[in-house]
């Protein structure tokens, strides 16, 4: 029995895993980054960390081994105990214990277990489809570069603007040479002397009284018979135009709020929503009604395969799902 393989499988599915009487393995998410030395873009990864805790106890690994190997829980617990005992004996002898595709365990001078993770192993679900991307610098050909500054688009625009300003300046200078003071364009021609004298003589007279507004008649011609008939026809059409129909008032439909589920059957949790959604999609393909709940107070996103408003229904579903292939499922109450 290869317990290392079972440990790796569980680390792909959840964020932490207790090894009884040894410690706790956890996965830490590392975002994508650029490696300037190798000139590659490294995809996001989940790296394994280990915390020594001889008092830690959990049945997740025990239940999983019993299910996969088709043995009893007592036999699975005995296999785990033998596995941990061999590791501890090797560490006490000063040996380094290699866990395939997980890391290396060793013991320091203070008799504390030290863990070195295998950084080549990526525990994200999509790790099999991702690999570092090599980024090559772009080399520009000489033919792509402008031969001189005058060929650049910005300089061409400047030349056009300068040419337009020069042409406008030439027109202004020519105008000033022809009419220095602009009298011919901006002043009306002076009146004859006789008219000015007549105006001066009349300057002391009062201006003629204007007619009241009622006496002022518009300077229009009377309408013909045909035009009057056309005007009357137009007035009749305008008067017979129906009044606009008021818009109907919007119908108000009362909606009854549905009760939000408060009980969720959880099978796994992740550091990011993307990882949780990926595993939820896998379970949905198996026929489960999945959803992602979170984030929690610790920042984790939980994968639910059943949400209920009634606690008794949720507990009934939990007992059923534990007996049919999900022994690690648990109930979350919001």
Buried (B, 14 or more C-beta within 10 A) or exposed (E): BEBBEBBBEBBBBBBBBBBBBBBBBBBEBBEEEEEEEEEBEBBBBBBBBBEBBEEBEBBBBBBBBBBEBEBEBEBBBEBBEEBBEEBBEBBEEEEEBBBEBBBEBBBEEEEEBBBEBBEEBBBBBEBEEBEEEEEEEEEEEEEEEEEEEEEEEEEEEEEEEEEEEEEEEEEEEEEEEEEEEEEEEEEEEEEEEEEEEEEEEEEEEEEEEEEEEEEEEEEEEEEEEEEEEEEEEEEEEEEEEEEEEEEEEEEEEEEEEEEEBBBBBBBBBBBBEBBBBBBBEEBBEEEBEBBBBBBEEEEBBBBBBBBBEEEEEBBEBBEEBBEEEBBBBEBBEE
